[in-house]
Amino acid sequence: MDHLAPIVILGGVKFDLAAIIMVIVTSIVAFVLARLSVRNLSVDNPGKLQNFMEWVVEFVSNIIGMATDFKRGRVYLSLGLTLIIYIFIGNMLGLPFNFITEAHGHATFLGMDLFMNGEEEAHFAWWKSPTADAAMTMGLALTVIVLSHIQGFRHNRKHYLKHYFQPWPFFFPINLIETVAKPLTLGLRLFGNIYAGEVMIGVILGMGWVGIPALLIWQGFSIFVGAIQAFVFTMLTMVYIGQASIHEEDH
């Protein structure tokens, strides 16, 4: 039997409780990690977490430097740092274990009825990577794209509007399609990779103890994929913001 998402319906809108819980958990883990890394700041004797966070800051600075002019793009360092840490943690949460509950006929959570999709017997999956949910990744992607347009309109209005009609005015529909496609490719790429990884883990678990070696190998590969996807999302974010808000004058 497939594992269902624990969904409640409020005002005709469906809410995935597992996704909401995992978004909160990811936020808490990222916040605690950030706080612990700066708890005992030291120049002469930095701790391991401080060294790690300094390395991440330098890594994100290099991403910004590759994507755009760092002197003008350094204001987005906090955004890039938040994205790469948050997405990486979110990608990793679904790897160690799963938490599944079983319901017969009727299920509730904190007094709310859970949507059972017509099933008399259902298994609800409560623990997963939040980035394995398309709503989560598309929300991140839309936030990034809207921010890039706002910054472009604020700081680079002339060239920001002009680029829709380049290299010739009749390219406007194509440039508009490209703009609409950016959040789709950004969000669906992250969702597809993480969701596929968790589906594969479920398939391997179905093999029983025979699949343990394959599970270990796949989880190691999933860590690599999760790190790459966090990097790609952050890199593209900086590229899109740089293209919209930072313009180098033509020579």
N, C-alpha and C positions, 0 to 999 in steps of 0.2 A: 504493500500500500504506500502511496506517495505521502510525504510529509506535507501537511498544509501549513500555511502561514496563519498565526492567530490574529484574525481580523475582527474588529468591532465596527459596527456601522452607527455613526452619529450624525443625525441630520441628513441622512442619505449619502454621506461620504464615508468611504471605507478607510480605516486606519489599520496599518499593519503594526501590531504591538511589538513584535519581535524586532522590526526595523527601528522603531522608535527607541526601544530599550537599548539596542546595540549602538545607536547614534549617541545616546547619553553615556553609555559605558566608554565608547571611544573618546568622547570629549573629556571625561573624567581622567582616563589613563593619560591622555596627552597633557592635560593640565598638571597632573601630579608629576609626570616626568619633567616638565618644564620647571616646576617649582623646586623639585629636588636637585636639578642640575645647577640652580643658582642659589641654593640654600647657604652654602659656605664658599662664596666666591673668594678666590685667592690668585694672585699673580705669581707668587713664588712656589706655591704648593697646591696646584689645582687638583681636584678630585677626578675620579674616572668619569663621572657623569658630566662634570664641567668640561673635561677634555672632549667627550663625545659631542656635547652640544656646540662647542667651539668648532669642531670639525664639520658639523652639519651646517653651521652658519657660513663657514668658508665654502662649503660645497654649494650651497644655495647662491652665494655671491658669485661663484664661477658660472652657475646656470644663468644668472642675470647678465653677466658679462658676455656670455656666448649668445644670448638672445637679443641683447640691445646694448646701448651705451650705459655702462654701469654707473657713471657719475650722475646721470639723470634718472636711471632706473633703480638706484639704491633705496629709494623711498618705498619700493615694493618688497624689500627684504623680509619684513615681518609677514607679509602675505605669503611669500614663497616658503618661508620657514614653517608657517602654520599649515599650509597645504601639504607639504611633503611629509611632515611628521604625522599629521592627522590621517592622511590617506594610507600611509604605510602601516600605522597601527590598525586602522580599520581593515586593511587587507589581511593582516595576520590573525585577527581574532577568531576567524572561522576555522583555523587550522588545528588547534590542539584537541578540541572535543566538541561534542554536540549535546544539547539538552532537549529531550523530547518528552512530551506528556501525551497521555492517551485519554480519550473521552468517548463515552458511549451515549448516543442519543442526544445529549445536551451538554454544553460546556459553558462555563462562566469564568470571568476573571475580574476580581474586585467588583463584583456585582453586575458586570457588563456581559451580555451574551456574545459568545464568540461565533463567528460565521463558519459553519461546517460544510458549506458547499454541497448540501444535500446528502452528506454522508451520515449513516447511522453510527459508524465507528470511525474516529479520526485520530491521527497522530499529528500533534502540533510541534513544529521545530521552533524553539525559542532562542537558540544561540547560533549566530551565523555572522559572517562578515557583513557589516552594513553596506559595504561597496558591492556586495553581491545582489543588491536591490537597485533596480533601474531608477526608481524615484529618487533615491539618495544621490546617485551619480549624476543624474540629470539636473538635480537641484544644485549641486556643486558647479556643474558646467554652465548652467544658466546664470548663476551668480557671477562667475568669472567673466562670461561674455558681456553681461550687462555692465559690469564694472569697467571693462575695457572700452565700451562705447561711451560711458559717462566720462571717463578720463580723456578719451579722444576728443569729445565735444568740448570739454573744459580747457584742455591744454593745447590742442592742436586743431582747432575748429576749421580753419581754412583748408588744410591739407586732408583732414579727416573727411570732410564732405566731398572734397575734390576727387579722392581716390575711388569713389563709387562710379565715376565717369571716365576712368582711365583704363586702358590707353586711349580709348575713343568713347564718345558719349553713348553709342549703341551697346556698349558693354555693361551698361547699368543693370539690366536684368540678371546677367551672369554674376556680377559682383554681389547683387542682392541675394542670389541663391547661395553663393559662397558664404555669406554672412549667416544665413539661416542654417546652413549645414554645419558650421563650426561647433555649436553646442551639441548637436547630434553625434558627431564623430568623437568629440571630447568625452562626453558622458557614456556613450554606448561602448567605446573601446575599453574603458575601465570596467564597466559592468560585465561585458562579455568575457573578459579574461578572468576575473575573479569568480564569477558565477560558474563558468566552465570548470575551473579548478575545484570548486566545492562539489560539483556534480561528479567529477572524476573520483574524488575522495569517497563519496557515497557508493559509487560503483565498486571501488576496491574494497571497502568495508564489507560489502555484500559477499565477497569471496571468502570471508572468515579468516582463520589463522594463516591460510595459504597466501593471503594477500598482504601480510605484514611487511615483508621485504619491499614489495612494490609501494606500499603506503609510505614507508620511510623515505624511499627515493622520491616519490611524488611530492611529499611535504617539503623536502629540501628544494625541489624545483619550484614549488609554489612560493617559497620565501623569495627566491630569485625573481620570479614573475611579479610578485607583489612589490618588490623594491623597484623594479624596472617601471612598472605602471605608475608608481608614485612619482618617479623621476620624470617620465614622459608627460604626465598631467601638469606638473609644475613647470617644466620647460615650455610646453605649449601655452600655458597661461602667460608666462613672461613674454613669449613671442607675440601673442595676440595683443597684449597690453602695449608692448613696445611699438608694434606696427600702427596701433591706433593713436597713441599719445605722444610718441617721440618721432620726430621727422628730421632727417638729415637733409640739409639743403642740397639741391642738385649742383654739381660742379660744372 
